């Protein structure tokens, strides 16, 4: 085995990096792969809580980097999904506790034992981001269809390409097809036109994400979650499967479309 | 009578269209790190350099940054009136 290291980043905070990392890690494990997720957001850890593993933390990434434990001891094995592991971030340190070189060393140690290493990047362009991107073979950019998120994503894409970690691929998150139809939200094509990178997938806005975070069960593990389905599809695409984009069009009747026209006065 | 405008296809742009236009403009600036003020300075300097060689119609000159894929381009469209008047 030799793992592919995928870093999930965005620039903008709150657009869904941690949710995506949790769900893609679980999604890949559900397809039989050996996956380790690493939370690189030192000081503000969240991947543990989104994955529902917060009560199992004994050692974390910083302990492993500083030699206070063996790397295996910092790995939490998910009991629900075979092949899924988490290395949590430290909560009481900050991004300076780890260097980009440390991250490369950690990933090199993990590569022989895993199919995928997914790294949850913090927001921003500073040390935490640099740490997260240093070991990457592939970079996934998460954005929402909003002006500030897309602008920040553009900056990140530029930095990723300048550091020869490109080409990055895009996930458009929290799309609301009803708002797109009303002309109140950018759609996926608008975002791709502007950012000009390849699209990996689209995830619709879905309340089930909040519920799944409340419960600590990634949405991919739920049958009735549209967002979960989208993340399962993206996991498949990461494995090279040819999965068409979900139909995210909100159904409209002829009458609705006429009244939309009238409303634009 | 704004419904007439709708009938003839003239309507206010949706917030989605506004957002896309604004994004395209702001990203062009972000990518080359150039404010509108700096662009004007660039334009003024271009006028003075080119005017040393040919006479140009500075008022109808256009200097723009455009994007294709992730490649930025600076385009100067300059009407040339004739040789430099000695």
Interface residues (C-beta under 8 A of the other chain):
Chain A: X146 X147 X150 X151 X154 X155 X157 X158 X161 X180 X182 X183 X184 X185 X186 X187 X190 X193 X194 X196 X197 X261 X262 X264 X265
Chain B: X2 X3 X6 X11 X12 X14 X15 X16 X17 X19 X20 X22 X23 X24 X26 X27 X30 X31 X67 X69 X70
